[in-house]
Amino acid sequence: MKILVLGSTGYIGSAVVQRLAAEGHQVVHFMKDASRPPTDATMVVGDLTDPASLRAAVTDDIDAVINLATPTGDEAVDTAAVDALTERLRGTGRAFVYTSGVWVLGATGDAAVDEDAPTNAIAIVGYRPRIEQRVLATGGEAVRAVVVRPGIAYGRGGGIPALMTGWAREHGTGRYVGSAATRWPMVHVDDLADLFVLAVTKASSGSVLHGVAHEAVPVAALAAAADVAAGGTGRAEPWPPEQAAEAVGVLFAEALGLNQVVSGQRAVTELGWRPSRPAVLTELAGGYRG
């Protein structure tokens, strides 16, 4: 397949592009900065805030579009972007894969929730469920519309766990927001890349898929492992929400304190997804070599 990828140079996007290429697909990068072309594929120049450039990028020879771009934070702009990207896909059966996230579910309680659970988005992703629904609605116009909701990604020395390692190094101890009972649904970025390949090649129109390999990782244990990765002894302590908000912003601090248990079984059952990379505590304890 010839696949247009937005956000191809980001943390998750880089892993997805690498996996697509390994599977023999041709990647077309959608880039804002023409002075920094990728070395491994062709590119088109445009801007997520410019619908005309998005529309022009979806040429007749593009078999699918994967949108991994970071949302602008402006609902009208992101809505216009989805409309522009899907305009030339309508009536063709070609795929559009949109990247959302598990934070749209809000706090879940103790039982693992699946893709049928209602959304209750926290503020940092407040309008994203409406974007999801707009994407899925294009399935009624012969777009193979798919939404992927990644869990908290880790691996390759990146993601929020890497931030936690930096905070442990800075403060001399691991830190976590909320209570020691808080849990996060998580996924290795390379396992997540495998899921995106399956989603763009195999998923049925209207699919919503949770990219979660580990349903509930205790955040206190994660903070302790981050302290080890930072050269410490495995200490961890609560980070008062007001202090965290001052350091990382109110919205992100709320997300860090969100307690979730989320199932990714649907992708396993329906697409044959097989997450296999090391668990995050193992990888952090090894100093993020994976």
Stockholm file with secondary structure:
# STOCKHOLM 1.0

chainA/1-290         MKILVLGSTGYIGSAVVQRLAAEGHQVVHFMKDASRPPTDATMVVGDLTDPASLRAAVTDDIDAVINLATPTGDEAVDTAAVDALTERLRGTGRAFVYTSGVWVLGATGDAAVDEDAPTNAIAIVGYRPRIEQRVLATGGEAVRAVVVRPGIAYGRGGGIPALMTGWAREHGTGRYVGSAATRWPMVHVDDLADLFVLAVTKASSGSVLHGVAHEAVPVAALAAAADVAAGGTGRAEPWPPEQAAEAVGVLFAEALGLNQVVSGQRAVTELGWRPSRPAVLTELAGGYRG
#=GR chainA/1-290 SS CEEEEESTTSHHHHHHHHHHHHTTCEEEEEESCTTSCCSSSEEEECCTTCHHHHHHHSCTTCCEEEECCCCCSCHHHHHHHHHHHHHTTTTTTCEEEEECCGGGGCCCCSSCBCTTSCCCCCGGGTTHHHHHHHHHHGGGGTCEEEEEEECEEEETTEHHHHHHHHHHHHHSSEEEESCTTCEEEEEEHHHHHHHHHHHHHHCCTTEEEEECSEEEEEHHHHHHHHHHHTTSCSCEEEECHHHHHHHHCHHHHHHHTCCCCBCCHHHHHHHCCCCCSCCHHHHHHTTSCC
#=GC SS_cons         CEEEEESTTSHHHHHHHHHHHHTTCEEEEEESCTTSCCSSSEEEECCTTCHHHHHHHSCTTCCEEEECCCCCSCHHHHHHHHHHHHHTTTTTTCEEEEECCGGGGCCCCSSCBCTTSCCCCCGGGTTHHHHHHHHHHGGGGTCEEEEEEECEEEETTEHHHHHHHHHHHHHSSEEEESCTTCEEEEEEHHHHHHHHHHHHHHCCTTEEEEECSEEEEEHHHHHHHHHHHTTSCSCEEEECHHHHHHHHCHHHHHHHTCCCCBCCHHHHHHHCCCCCSCCHHHHHHTTSCC
//
